[in-house]
Amino acid sequence: MGLFDFAFRSKGERALHKAALHVQKYWEGKKLTNDAISHRQLGNFSEAAQLLKKALLQYDYNPAATIIVGTLMMQDKPKEAEEFIRDFMDSPRGLEDTGTQIELLANLGSIYFRWYKKYDEAVEVYKKALSVAKPEDLSEEAYAFCRSGVHRDLTLLYFECLSVLPDKKESKQNNVFTFYSIADKDKFVEYMKRSYEHCMARVKMVPDDNACLAIKESLENLLITLATPNSFVVKTTTP
């Protein structure tokens, strides 16, 4: 065997060994994360946190990052979850992992939406999540999953906005809102349209989402009540 052959084989073996180690680390990280989820389901949040940290830092298992955030949110710790998201996304690993980045942005949007009730900030974060999701960076299944999840949250966000409009005048007739203020009605219709757009995008990807189907029916009934069919245009791509 010549020197060139030996060097080539050594280089190939090193690459193969490196790939094998990467796969081993991945599965070790996945196993730790699954164990952490089991502990979390039993309420053992401290043990779960230790396992997730080990999976993330020792085995470079990035999906553990989203589980860490979810665990903090389950404990009603949105501030800690937000800090973790921002720190991770500023790191080299966070910048290069598109899938994890989208999920963390969706979680950050959820924090602004569900905990802080800062709807405008939440919308901007969700927009960023949709813009980050590129089909060339993800599998078809992962791409659809990420986008559909964001669309679902935006459906719920705009639908919730219907009930928190300031200084609105309303009455309920047959569980349907009737608005008397023209200004309120315009804003109401705007939120309706946005909720419906994202609802249709979600249902297109996940046809059996009962929550979105119920919202779709409610919005269509509201549309009839407000008698503005010509102003209601369905779009599925507007964040």
N, C-alpha and C positions, 0 to 999 in steps of 0.2 A: 504494500500500500504506500502510495506516495505521500509526501508532506501535504500537498494540496487536498488530496482525498481525506486525510486525517483531519485537517482543519475544517473542511466542509462538513464532515460528519459530526465533528464536535460542535460546530455552530448549529447544525440542525438538531442535535440532541439537546443543546441548551434551550433552543426555542421550544422544543417539545416538552422539556421539563418545566419551563416557565408556564406554558399553557396548562399543563397538568396541575401545577400549584394554584393557578388562577381558578380553575374549575373546583379544586378542593376547597379553596377559601370561600368560594361562592356558596357551596353546599353547606359548609360549616356555618357560615353567616346566616343562611336560610334556616338551618336547624335551630340555631340560637333564637332567631326571630320568632319562629313558630312556638318555641318553648316559652318565650316572653309573652306571646299572645295568650297562651294557656294560663299563665300566671295572672295576666291582666283580667281574664274572664273570672278568675276566682277572687279578684280584688287585691292581689298581691302586687301592688304597683311598684314598690321599692325593688323587689326581685326582678320584675319585668324591666324596669329601667336599667338595672345593672347588666342584664343579658343583652338588651338592645344597644347599650353603649359599647359592649364588647363586640357585638356583631358589626357595628358601624366602624369602630376605630381599629380593632384588631384584624378583622376579616374583610374590611372595605366593602361591606354589604350595604349599598346605598338605600335599598328599599326600607331598611330599618329606620331611616330618617323620618319617613312619613308615619311609621308606626309610633315613633317617639312623640311626634306632634299630636297624633290621635290620642295617645295615652295622656298627655298633658291636658288636652281638651276634655277628656273624660273626667279628669280631676278638677275641672273648672279652673284651669290655670292658663287663660288666654295670653297673658303678658309673657309668661315663660315660653309658651309655644311660639309666639311672634318673634321673640328674641332668638330662639333656636333656628327658626326658618331663615331669618335675615343673616345670621352668622353662617349657616350652612350654604346658603345661596351665594354668599360672597366668597366662599372658598373655591379653589380650583376644581374640586370634585363636584361641587354644586353647579358650577358654570358649564361643565362638560357633559353632565347627565341630563339630557332633555326630559326624559320621562319623569324622573324624580322632581325636577324643577317645576314641571307642570302641576304635579300633585301638590307640591308645597305651596305654589301660588294659589291653587284652588283652596287649600286649607287656610291660607292667609286671608283670602277673600271671605271665607266663611267666618273667620274671627271678626273681621270688620262688620260683616252682615249680622251674624247671630249674637255676638257678645257686645260689640260697641255700638251697633245700630248706626254706623256711619255708611250710609248707602252709597254715596258718591264715591268714597274711597274704595269700597268693596267692588263697585262696578269697574273702576280703573284697574284693580288687581285682576279681576276676572278677564278683562280685555287683554291684559298682558299674558295671561295663561293661554288664551285662545291664539294669540299671535305667536307664542313660543311653540305651540303644537304644529310641527311640520311633518307631513306624511313620509318624507324621505328619511327622517330621523327615528321613526317608530314603526313597529309592525302595524299592519292594517287594524288588527284587533285593539292594540294599545292606543292607536291614534283615535279610533272611534270611542273607546272607553273614556279617554281623557276629555275629549271634546263634549261628549254627552253628559258627563258629570258636571262640567262647567255650565252647560246650557240648562241643566236641571236647577242648579243653584240660582242662576239668573232668573229663571221662571219664578221660583219661589220668592226671590228678592223683590222683583217688580210687583208680584201679586201682593206681597206684604205692604209695599209702598201704597197700595190702594187704600189701606186702612189707616195710614198715618199721615195723610195729607193735612197740613195745618189749616185751621180755620175753615174746615169744610162744613157745609150744611147738608144734612142727609136725613132720609127716613128709610125705613125698611118696609117694603111691600112684597110679600111672598119670598122673603129672604133675598131680595134683590135690591141693591143700592139704587136710589134715585137722587140725583144731584140737582140742586136748584141754582147754584152759583155758576155762571158761565166760565169764570176763570178756573174754578175747581173742576168743572166738567172737562175743560181742555187738558188739564194736567192728568186727570183721571184717564182720559182716553189715551194719552201718550203712554202712561204706564201699562194700560191694558195691551196696547199694541206691542210694546217691548216684551211683556210677559208672554204674550201669545206667540211672538216670533221665536223666542227661545224654547217655549213649550213645544212648538211644532218641530223644531230642530231635534229636541230630545226624543220626542215620540217617534220620529223618523228612524232614529238609531236604536231606541229601546221601546218597541211598540206596546209592551205589557207593563209600562210604568203607570200603575193605577193612580198615583198621586197626581202626575202630570195630566193624565186623562181626565181626572175630576176637575182640575183647574181649567183645562181646555173647555170642558162643558160649561163651567161657570162663566168663563170669559165670553163664550159665544152667547150665553143667555143675557149677559150684561150688554153685549153689543146690540142685541135686538131691542133691549129696553131703552138704550140711548139713541136708537134709530140713526146710527151713523155707519151704515154698511159700506158706503162709497169711500170712506176715509180709512177703511181697515184693510191694509194690504199685507199679506203674509210674506215675510222674508225669513230666511234661515241662516243668513251669513252675517248679519249686523250684530256686533258685540253690544 
